[in-house]
Amino acid sequence: MSEQTADQPTDFTNDNAEGHAGEQNDVSQATRDIADVAAVEVITTAAVHLLSAAAVKVGLADDPDSQVDLDEARKLINALAGLITAAAPEVSDMHARSLRDGLRSVQLAFREASVIPDPIGQGPGEKYTGPVN
């Protein structure tokens, strides 16, 4: 057996039971919160996160010299294009239109940031959206 130090608690049972119950309450609350959110909001929130990350990676942020990563941007743009294309029939035209505009902007920024641009129709997301130029 090892010796107990002053830094280690002597009784874990109460702390663990209270911590576990708190975690269960947090999970229950999060589940209830998610249940109250409309699907359109979840889809648009996910799309906005992808769009924001892609914008940073193509250099549309405060410090493009240290943040540009076109390999990462390509992945994000492809995921965003797939999500928008798949979700467009399910969300209102108002939501889909603004998401498509944002997608087109990062696709064009990607093309401008590329030292060797992809051929028209083969850039990130273009297999879902068609050519962007």
ChimeraX attribute file (.defattr): number of C-alpha atoms within 10 A of each C-alpha:
attribute: neighborCount
match mode: 1-to-1
recipient: residues
	/A:1	3
	/A:2	4
	/A:3	5
	/A:4	9
	/A:5	8
	/A:6	7
	/A:7	6
	/A:8	8
	/A:9	9
	/A:10	9
	/A:11	8
	/A:12	9
	/A:13	9
	/A:14	9
	/A:15	11
	/A:16	11
	/A:17	11
	/A:18	11
	/A:19	12
	/A:20	12
	/A:21	12
	/A:22	12
	/A:23	12
	/A:24	12
	/A:25	12
	/A:26	12
	/A:27	12
	/A:28	12
	/A:29	12
	/A:30	12
	/A:31	11
	/A:32	11
	/A:33	10
	/A:34	12
	/A:35	10
	/A:36	9
	/A:37	10
	/A:38	9
	/A:39	13
	/A:40	14
	/A:41	12
	/A:42	12
	/A:43	17
	/A:44	19
	/A:45	12
	/A:46	14
	/A:47	22
	/A:48	16
	/A:49	13
	/A:50	21
	/A:51	23
	/A:52	16
	/A:53	17
	/A:54	30
	/A:55	25
	/A:56	19
	/A:57	25
	/A:58	27
	/A:59	22
	/A:60	19
	/A:61	16
	/A:62	9
	/A:63	10
	/A:64	14
	/A:65	9
	/A:66	10
	/A:67	15
	/A:68	20
	/A:69	17
	/A:70	20
	/A:71	11
	/A:72	13
	/A:73	24
	/A:74	20
	/A:75	15
	/A:76	24
	/A:77	28
	/A:78	22
	/A:79	19
	/A:80	26
	/A:81	26
	/A:82	17
	/A:83	18
	/A:84	24
	/A:85	17
	/A:86	12
	/A:87	17
	/A:88	18
	/A:89	10
	/A:90	14
	/A:91	17
	/A:92	11
	/A:93	11
	/A:94	9
	/A:95	17
	/A:96	18
	/A:97	14
	/A:98	12
	/A:99	22
	/A:100	16
	/A:101	11
	/A:102	18
	/A:103	25
	/A:104	20
	/A:105	16
	/A:106	25
	/A:107	27
	/A:108	16
	/A:109	17
	/A:110	27
	/A:111	21
	/A:112	13
	/A:113	16
	/A:114	11
	/A:115	8
	/A:116	8
	/A:117	12
	/A:118	12
	/A:119	9
	/A:120	12
	/A:121	15
	/A:122	13
	/A:123	21
	/A:124	27
	/A:125	24
	/A:126	18
	/A:127	13
	/A:128	17
	/A:129	17
	/A:130	12
	/A:131	16
	/A:132	16
	/A:133	10
